[in-house]
């Protein structure tokens, strides 16, 4: 499956992924500047991504804890998610996310 990212300059980066991969790991392997300071333990917001609106409802809803952390993320918006909390599934082939 493929995942597409838009970096801060608007350049599109396509990465290969497998079902079960975390979006954070795929983004980091593609060279995107997502820190993931807490190593995916949902204790920071340094892996914040903005999910393209057409893909947002395809994801499982964010937990209350994730929503609380997103309140602290710079440039957060209604389709923001923590990439450490997104585990790729079959129906997410072609997912598009933007680095804020």
SULPE-V98743 format. One record per pair of residues at least 12 apart in sequence whose C-alpha atoms are under 10 Angstrom apart, sorted by the first residue. I is the first residue (numbers start at 0). J is the second residue. If there is no record, write none. Layout:
# SULPE-V98743
[[I & J] [I & J]]
This chain:
# SULPE-V98743
[[0 & 14] [0 & 15] [0 & 16] [0 & 17] [0 & 18] [0 & 87] [0 & 88] [0 & 89] [0 & 90] [0 & 91] [0 & 92] [0 & 93] [0 & 94] [1 & 13] [1 & 14] [1 & 15] [1 & 16] [1 & 17] [1 & 25] [1 & 91] [1 & 92] [1 & 93] [1 & 94] [1 & 95] [2 & 14] [2 & 15] [2 & 16] [2 & 17] [2 & 22] [2 & 25] [2 & 26] [2 & 87] [2 & 91] [2 & 92] [2 & 93] [2 & 94] [2 & 95] [2 & 96] [3 & 15] [3 & 26] [3 & 29] [3 & 92] [3 & 93] [3 & 94] [3 & 95] [3 & 96] [3 & 97] [4 & 26] [4 & 29] [4 & 31] [4 & 48] [4 & 49] [4 & 50] [4 & 51] [4 & 93] [4 & 94] [4 & 95] [4 & 96] [4 & 97] [4 & 98] [5 & 31] [5 & 48] [5 & 49] [5 & 51] [5 & 95] [5 & 96] [5 & 97] [5 & 98] [5 & 99] [6 & 30] [6 & 31] [6 & 32] [6 & 96] [6 & 97] [6 & 98] [6 & 99] [7 & 31] [7 & 32] [7 & 97] [7 & 98] [7 & 99] [8 & 98] [8 & 99] [9 & 97] [9 & 98] [10 & 97] [11 & 95] [11 & 96] [11 & 97] [12 & 26] [12 & 29] [12 & 30] [12 & 31] [12 & 95] [12 & 96] [12 & 97] [13 & 25] [13 & 26] [13 & 29] [13 & 93] [13 & 94] [13 & 95] [14 & 26] [14 & 28] [14 & 29] [14 & 30] [14 & 93] [15 & 28] [15 & 29] [15 & 92] [15 & 93] [16 & 87] [16 & 88] [16 & 92] [17 & 86] [17 & 87] [17 & 88] [17 & 89] [17 & 92] [18 & 86] [18 & 87] [18 & 88] [18 & 89] [18 & 90] [18 & 91] [18 & 92] [19 & 85] [19 & 86] [19 & 87] [19 & 88] [19 & 89] [20 & 83] [20 & 85] [20 & 86] [20 & 87] [20 & 88] [21 & 39] [21 & 82] [21 & 83] [21 & 84] [21 & 85] [21 & 86] [21 & 87] [21 & 88] [22 & 46] [22 & 48] [22 & 81] [22 & 82] [22 & 83] [22 & 84] [22 & 85] [22 & 86] [22 & 87] [22 & 94] [22 & 96] [23 & 35] [23 & 38] [23 & 39] [23 & 46] [23 & 47] [23 & 48] [23 & 81] [23 & 82] [23 & 83] [23 & 84] [23 & 85] [23 & 86] [24 & 38] [24 & 39] [24 & 46] [24 & 82] [24 & 83] [24 & 86] [25 & 82] [25 & 83] [25 & 87] [26 & 46] [26 & 48] [26 & 82] [26 & 83] [26 & 96] [26 & 98] [27 & 46] [31 & 98] [32 & 45] [32 & 46] [32 & 98] [33 & 45] [33 & 46] [33 & 47] [33 & 48] [33 & 82] [33 & 98] [33 & 99] [34 & 46] [34 & 47] [35 & 47] [35 & 81] [35 & 82] [35 & 83] [37 & 83] [38 & 83] [39 & 81] [39 & 82] [39 & 83] [39 & 84] [40 & 83] [40 & 84] [41 & 64] [41 & 65] [41 & 68] [41 & 81] [41 & 82] [41 & 83] [41 & 84] [42 & 64] [42 & 65] [42 & 68] [43 & 65] [43 & 68] [43 & 69] [43 & 71] [43 & 72] [43 & 81] [44 & 65] [44 & 67] [44 & 68] [44 & 69] [44 & 70] [44 & 71] [44 & 72] [44 & 73] [44 & 75] [44 & 80] [44 & 81] [44 & 82] [44 & 83] [45 & 68] [45 & 69] [45 & 71] [45 & 72] [45 & 73] [45 & 81] [45 & 82] [45 & 83] [46 & 69] [46 & 72] [46 & 80] [46 & 81] [46 & 82] [46 & 83] [46 & 84] [46 & 98] [46 & 99] [47 & 68] [47 & 69] [47 & 72] [47 & 73] [47 & 74] [47 & 75] [47 & 79] [47 & 80] [47 & 81] [47 & 82] [47 & 83] [47 & 84] [47 & 96] [47 & 97] [47 & 98] [47 & 99] [48 & 69] [48 & 72] [48 & 74] [48 & 75] [48 & 76] [48 & 78] [48 & 79] [48 & 80] [48 & 81] [48 & 82] [48 & 83] [48 & 95] [48 & 96] [48 & 97] [48 & 98] [48 & 99] [49 & 74] [49 & 75] [49 & 76] [49 & 77] [49 & 78] [49 & 79] [49 & 80] [49 & 81] [49 & 82] [49 & 95] [49 & 96] [49 & 97] [49 & 98] [49 & 99] [50 & 76] [50 & 77] [50 & 78] [50 & 79] [50 & 80] [50 & 81] [50 & 82] [50 & 94] [50 & 95] [50 & 96] [50 & 97] [50 & 98] [51 & 78] [51 & 79] [51 & 94] [51 & 95] [51 & 96] [51 & 97] [52 & 77] [52 & 78] [52 & 79] [52 & 95] [52 & 96] [53 & 78] [53 & 94] [53 & 95] [54 & 78] [54 & 90] [54 & 91] [54 & 93] [54 & 94] [54 & 95] [54 & 96] [55 & 77] [55 & 78] [55 & 79] [55 & 80] [55 & 94] [55 & 95] [55 & 96] [56 & 78] [57 & 88] [57 & 90] [57 & 91] [57 & 94] [58 & 80] [58 & 85] [58 & 86] [58 & 87] [58 & 88] [58 & 90] [58 & 91] [58 & 94] [59 & 84] [59 & 85] [59 & 86] [60 & 80] [60 & 85] [61 & 79] [61 & 80] [61 & 81] [61 & 84] [61 & 85] [62 & 84] [65 & 80] [65 & 81] [65 & 83] [65 & 84] [66 & 79] [66 & 80] [66 & 81] [68 & 80] [68 & 81] [69 & 81] [72 & 99] [73 & 99] [74 & 98] [74 & 99] [75 & 99] [76 & 99] [78 & 96] [79 & 96] [79 & 97] [79 & 98] [79 & 99] [80 & 96] [82 & 96]]
